[in-house]
């Protein structure tokens, strides 16, 4: 479909569109590009962040012990602890499977499945029109992907800045004011491990550092994990839309009548390739999403409780929880919405078969078309292990 020069330009352009995702992944030690000796050393960063985040779980435990029945404080501490453990699971999973993420993202960047469409190796006059329409479909999906990616990054960075700078400036203010018996707060809710050493000691910096690592891991791992899914899912939607387009154009005047059965066979091959790609994405995310889903159920419960309490007594907590809920729901909502959108696109394949002018074609053509309809009637949804599926129904159930 594309020449060598076009393919190189396309990959450069597509990499530029997801550059923020790649950079965020690099920061937490995940390499979504080709492996090199230097890039393999990024794993050290990932391991160190995991270790520091594990240490940061101890202040959460101390805070729960020190809460003395303060239910809202226990709820907030439990929320951030669960978010940290979710981040640790995602980071560890991506560390050991980054080659799989790279392999799938490389296919997305180069439009590998579109490049292999056999129709463009024939002499059919429809090729230029198909190429133009396919490019328009993929361009639309890339624009949607980029908008979703930037919005998700924005919401996550806002809540991370709120947690970190609120703790930093409040501690600084009380230190300068000389507030007696002040218990300094950490970037991610927790009780200081070295409170007796005071804020003037290096131990204060260690407390803040471990808390910041925990906060950083929670935000950046969510962006890397969910952002990768977003890119793969939207590309899958584009591939399915291309299959529908190919089927609709199977009876076009620019497809010679003697070659229409052959054209349909190429559509079947492309349909099979698309399903294999979607199944690869499903296998990569299927079981790890269960951990995130179960953690999210608990986190949303705690956050809503804190919002209800904060509305009456603590406006800072209320605002923070609104920002937290926006960031969390953005990631989870887009995951379920994109999964539902892909399922809806797959359901359009039989309709695309029916909408072409099959009634003027030969028996072989009708038989092949019928076979495509039968193959595409199987319902598909991205799975969350054996527990449930990613769909709007699941999202409404959680909400």
N, C-alpha and C positions, 0 to 999 in steps of 0.2 A: 504493500500500500504506500509506504513512504520510501523515498530514496535514502541513501546512506547519509547525505548531508541533512535532509529533512529530519531524519531520526535523531541525529546528534543535536540539532537545534531544538527539537521537541523536548528531548531529555533535559537540556540545559534550562529551558523555559519552565518545565514542570518542577525541576529541583528548586528553582527560584521561588515558585509558588508555595512550596512547603518548607522554605528555608528556616522559618522560625521553629518548626517541629524538629528539624534536624539539629539546630543549635541547642534547643532545650534538652534534647536527648544526649548530646555531647556533654552538657554541663553535669548531668547526673551519671555519666560514665556509660551511656548506652550508645553504641555505634550502629546507626542505621544505614551506613554506606558500606562500600566494599572493605573487607578486612585487610589491614596491613599490620606490619610489626609494631609501628608506632601507635596505631589506633587500638590495637589489642591492649595496650597499657592503660587505656581508659577504664578498664575493668577495676583497676586499683581504686579509682575515684568512687565507683559504684559500691565496692566493698566497704570503703571507709565511711561513706554516707550511711550505709546500712548499720555499721557498727556504732557510729555516733548516735544514730536515731534509736537504736536499741538502748543505749545508755540513757537517752532522753526519756525513756518510758519510766525510769525509776522516779523522777520528780512527779510524774502523774500518780504513782502509787503513794508517794509521800503526801501529796495534796489530798487524796481521798482519806488517808489516815488522819490528817490534820483538820479535815472539814468539820468534824464534830456535829454531824447530822445536818449540815447545810446542804439541802437537797439540790438547789440550783447550781451550787459550786461543784458538787459531785457529778451532776449531769454534764456540765461543761467540760470537766476534766475527763469524763468517760468518752465524750464526743471526740476530743482531740486525741485521746489514746487510741480509740478505734480507727481514727483517720490515719494515725501513724502506723498501726499494724497493717492496715490496707495498703499503705504506700510501700512498706517493707516487702509484702508479698508480691506486689507488682514489679518492684525493682529487681527482686531475686528472679522472678519469672523471665523478665526481659533480658536479664544478664545471661541466662542460660539458653535463651531462644532468639537472641538478636540476629543470628544468621537467617532464621526463618522470616523475621520481620523484613530484613534487607532483601531477601529473595522476592517477596511479594511486592514490596515497594518499588523494586527495580522494574518489575513488570508493569507497574502503574506508570512510572516515569517515562518509559519508552513506548507505552501502548503496545506491549508485546503481543497480546492476543489479537489486536486489530491488524498488526503487521502480518500475521499469519493467515489472514482470510484468503482462501484460494481463489475467490472470484476475481481478485486483482491480478492473478497470474494468467487469466484467460484474455481473450480478445474481445470481450463483450463491450458494446458501446456505452453501457450504463456506468462504467467505472468512474469517470470524472464526476458525474452527478452524485454517486454514492459517496465518494471521498469528501465532497463538499458538505453533504448532509451529515456524515459521520463526524467530521471536524466540528460542525456546529453543535452537535449533541454533546461531544466531549468538552467543548469550551464552556457550555452552560453548566455542566457538572463540576468542572474545575472552579468556576466562579462561585458556585454554591459552597464547595469545599473550603475555599479560601475565606469566605465570609464567616462560616461556622467556626473555622479554626481561629481566626482573629478575635471573634466574640468570646470564645471559650478562654483564650489566653488572657484577654482583658479582665474577665470576671475573676479568674483565679489569682491574677497578680494583685487585684484590688483587695481581696480578703487577706492575702499574704502580707501586703503592706500595712493593712489595718492592724493585724496582730503584732507585727514586728515593731513598727514605729510607735504604736501606743505604749508598748512595754518599754521601749528605749527612752522615749521622752518623759514618761511618767517617772521612771527610775531616776533619770537625770535631774528632773525638777525637785524631787524629794531629797536627792543627795545634796543639791546646792542649797536647799532650804534647811538642811540639817534636821529633817523630821525624825524625832526620837522613835526607836523601836519599829522602824519602817521595814516591812517585809517586801523586798523587791519582787517584781513579777517577771515571769519569763515569757519569751515570744510565743510559745505554745503552752497553754495553761499547765502549771505545775508548781510544786513547792521547792524552793532553792535547796540544793544539796549542801551548799557551803554558806548558809545564811550567817553562821556565827563568825565567819571570817570578815564580813563587812564588804561594802561595795568598793572600798578603796583597794582591796586586795586583788591579785590576779585570778583568784577563784571565782570572783563575780563574772569575769570575762569567760571563764570556762562554763559556768552555768548558762550564760547567754548564748555561748557558742553551741552547746548541745541542743538547747531549745530551738535555736535558729536552724540547725541541721534538720531537726525533726519537722519543723514548719516547711523548710525548703523541699525536703523529700516528699512530703504530703502533696504540695502543690505541683512540683515539677514532674513527679511520677504520674500524676493524674493527667497532666497535659500530654506527656509522651505516650502513655498507654491509650487514652481515649482519642488523642489526635491521630494516631496511627490507624485506629479502627475507623475513624471518620473518613480518612483518605481512602482506605481500602473499600469501605462500604459504598461511598459515592462513586468510586470507579466501577464497582460491580453494577451499580444502577445504570451507569452509562453503557456498559457492555450489553446489558439486557435490552436497553433501548435500541442499541445498534442491531441486535438480533431481530427485534420487532420491525425495524426499518427494512432490513434485508428481506424479510418475509412479505411485507407490504409491497415491495418493489419487484416481487418475483414474477408478476404478470405484466410488468411494464413493457411498453412497445420497444424499449431499448434492450430488452433481453430477448434474443432470437428464440422463436418457438421451439426449434429442435434442441435448444440448450437449457430449457426451463427446468426439466427434471434434474439435470446436472447441477443447475443453480441451487435447487432445493436441497440437493445432497450436500453441497458446500454449506448451506445454512444449518443443516443438521450437525455437521462437524463443528461449526462455530458455536452452536448452542451447547454442544457437549463440552467444548473447551471452557466456555463461560461458567457452566455448572461446576466443573472441576476447580476453577479458580475460586468460586464462591465457597465450595466445600473446604478448600484449603484455609480460607479465612475463618470459616466456622470452626474448624478443628483447632486452629491456633488460639481462638478466644473462648472456646466452648466452656472449659472447666474453670479457667482462671476467673471468668466473669461471675461464677457462683460466689466466690469469696467476696467480691465487690458488692454483689447484690444483697447478700445477707448482712454485710457490714452496713450497707446503706439503710436497710430497714431499721436497724438500731439507731443509727446516727440521726435519721430524720425524726425519730421519736424524741430523742434528747433535744434536738435543735428546736422543735416546735414547743416543747415544754419550756425551754429557756426563753424563747420569744414571749410566751404567755406570762412568764414571771417578770421578764425585763420590761415589759410594757407598763407594769405597775410600779416597779421600784428602781430599775436600772436601765436608763435609756441607752447607755453605751453598749450594754449586752444585747439589747433589742436590735440596735442598728447593726452590730457585728453579726448577729445571727441571721438577719435579713441578707447581708452580703454573703455569708456562708451558704445560706440556702440557695441563693441565686447561682453561686459558683457550682455547688453540688448538683443542683437540678439541671443546670445548663449541660454539664457533662452527661448525666444519666438520661435526661430527656432526649438529647440529640442522638444518643446511642439507640434508644428504643424507637425514636421517630425514623431514623435512617434505616433501621432494621425493618420496620413496617413498610417504609417506602420501597425497599427492595422487594419485599414479598408482594406488594401491589404491582410492581413492574413485571415480575415473573408471571403473575396472573393474566397479564395482557398479551402474552405470547399466543395462546389459542385464539384470542380475539383478532390478532394481527393476521393469523392464518385464514380466519373466516372472512376478513374484510378484503382480501385480495380477490381478483376476479377469477376464482377457481372454476366457476361453472362453465367457462368456455374452454377449459383445458382438457388434456387427454386423461385417460383412466390411470395411467402411471403417475401423472402429476397429482391427481386426486388421492391416490393411494399413499403416496409419499407425504402429502400434506396431512392426511388423516393420521399417519404415524407420528408426525411432529406434534399434533394436537394431543394424542394419547400420551406421548412422552412428557409433555409439559403440563399435564393436568395434576401432577403430584404437588401438593402444597408444600412450600418451603418457608421456614423462619430460622433466623439465627437462634441457636440454642444456648441456654444458660445451664450447662451440664444436663442432668436428667430432671432438673427441678422445674423449669419453665422455659418460655421463649421470649425473645426481644420483640415486643409488639406494643401497640398503643393500649391494648387490653391489659397487659402486664403493668404498663406505666400507670394507668388509671387505678389499678388495684393497689399499687404501692402508694399512690397519692392519697 
